[in-house]
């Protein structure tokens, strides 16, 4: 056995939810907190996510945060009340990492601080608090003597019997970081847990472009546009790709697109090319265009819509002409993009599915396994990018730590 005594609390998974829970418990005076991480280092997905823009949380009002978590709004408002964006920024500051609110509302560490800097300071703090971190230790499930683990360096299997356990093993995307969802069958088989299948979230979508369009356009950005699906709309920059679309507005609408695809294919996704102009103004400008001009010239001169938008219009609505001004204006404000699928789970930034909230109590403890708590992306929730995903992981980790502390008090030996 690689440790001198059984930990009082075993945390399985060294990502944001698990590490914050460990810190909160240690700061509350809980002795014998141990984190078991299957990878060679803790915080692998945390670091990879930081490469694309290290936004920790978002600077918008707390009241606006809850709706970002969709049908889990009520639960997350409770978690955010316990550990919200202001608390997260104070936590970073306490580690020596200053933050600021960017123009997009996202909260970033100041320029001199990289993801690795924060993680290093964090792990040093945990070590100072007495938290034990065991890397290359994989959780195999529940055994007759407690938790069954394997030291990947030696292949040695052993058991620990903590008084409380937190599972924070992540979702099922970016498997190279250890977030592979392989824990789900273990819970299903050993506990009879009724899980929700994993599905991609915050991902690109597929559109069946013609070969001509793929060759002519390839990858091209569409700036200052909006997307609409159902009754939801998102603005920002969209990237046309060889397979379809990606970008922040696409990611924000993933739940709505996924729901639409469950009903019909292709899904009705609308591209709004001039979201700051009303339909009447778009029509007026087109009607005032000089006759004899080509479609690309008219779009560029009257609406500042340059390449590749004429090609995109021809791809989606090949029969539209300048003579049909009303139809053209309508398409500019609601261009239907026939989405046939979401991108694969492995490419998704995050996942929906996992442990349903019906399987945990108000403290995030498994109903089928008292003393075992769940936090982070293992739970069935989703949120858009922009700081909401990380905030959700931190908040559920802090909330689970609170529940564990109460559990330890009520089950004192």
Residue, then its C-alpha position, 0 to 999 in steps of 0.5 A: x500500500x503506497x500510503x501510511x494510513x487510510x485518508x479520511x477523505x478520498x478525492x478521485x480526480x485532480x481537476x478544478x472541482x476535485x482540487x478546490x474541494x480538497x482545498x476547501x476541506x483542508x482549510x476547514x480543518x479536515x485532516x487526511x485529505x488525499x487526491x488520486x489522479x490517473x494522469x501524470x499531472x493534475x489539472x490536465x484539461x484545465x491546462x489544455x482549456x487555458x490554451x484557447x483563452x484562459x477565462x476563469x469565470x465571467x464578470x456579468x451580474x450573478x443574477x444573470x449566471x443562473x440562466x446560463x445553466x439551462x434547466x439546472x438553473x435553480x440548482x446552480x443558483x444555490x451553488x453560485x450563492x455558495x461559491x460564485x464568480x466574486x469568490x473565484x476571483x478572490x480565490x485566485x487573488x489569494x494564490x497571487x493571481x490577479x484577474x481582470x474583466x475583459x471587453x467580452x465580460x470574461x474574467x482572465x488572469x493578468x497577462x503575466x499569469x499563465x494557466x501553468x502559473x496558477x496551477x503551480x501556485x494552487x498545488x503548492x497551496x494544497x501541499x502546504x495545507x497537508x493535502x496528499x496528491x497521488x498521481x498515476x493512481x487510477x480508480x477502478x471502482x468499489x471493492x469489499x474494503x472500500x475504494x479500489x485503486x491501481x498505481x499505474x506506475x507499478x500495476x499494484x492494486x490496493x484499497x482505501x476506506x475513507x470516511x467520505x469520497x468525492x468523485x470528480x472524474x470529468x465528462x467524456x470529451x478530450x480523452x487525452x486529458x483523462x476526461x474519457x467517461x470510462x467511470x460511467x459503466x463502473x457506476x452503472x454496473x456496481x450501483x445500478x445508477x441510471x445515467x444519462x448518455x453522454x452527448x457533445x456540448x459546446x461543439x461545432x455543427x455539420x452542414x452538407x456543403x457542396x464540394x464547390x463550396x468547400x473548395x472555394x471557401x474552406x475556412x472563413x470567419x463571419x464577423x458580427x453575425x448572429x445565429x438563431x435556433x428555436x427561440x434562442x439567439x447568440x451573437x459573435x463570430x462564426x467560422x465557416x469550416x469544411x464540415x460546417x460551422x464553429x464558434x462561440x455562437x454555435x457553442x452557445x446554441x448547442x443544446x437547442x440544436x441538439x434538441x432540434x436534431x432529435x426532432x428533425x434533420x436537418x435542424x433549422x439553424x438561421x444565420x442573421x447577417x446584419x443583426x443590428x439592422x431591422x428587416x425594413x432597413x435591409x430591404x430599403x438599402x437593397x431597393x436603393x442599389x443601382x441597377x446593373x450591379x452584380x450580387x456581390x457588388x450590391x451586397x458589398x456596397x449596400x450592406x458591407x457584406x463581402x466574401x464569402x457571403x455571396x458564395x454562401x447565399x448561392x450555396x444555400x439559396x441558389x435561385x435567389x436573384x437581385x430582382x427578388x429584393x424582398x426574398x433576398x432581404x429575408x435571407x440576409x436576416x434569416x439564412x437557413x443553414x441545414x445542420x445535419x449533425x453535431x461534431x463528434x463527442x471527442x471534439x466537444x469542449x464539454x459534454x452533457x449527460x452523466x450522473x443525473x441530479x435525480x441520483x444525488x441529494x441536495x449535497x451532491x451525495x449519491x443516493x445509492x452510495x452514502x458517503x460518496x459525492x459527485x462534482x464537476x462535469x460528471x454531473x448532467x449539466x451544461x453551460x456555454x463557454x465564456x467562463x461558465x463551464x469552469x465556474x460550474x466546476x469550481x462551484x459544484x466542487x465547493x458545494x460538494x466539499x460543504x456537504x462532505x464536511x457536514x457528512x463527516x460531522x454527522x458520522x463522527x467515529 
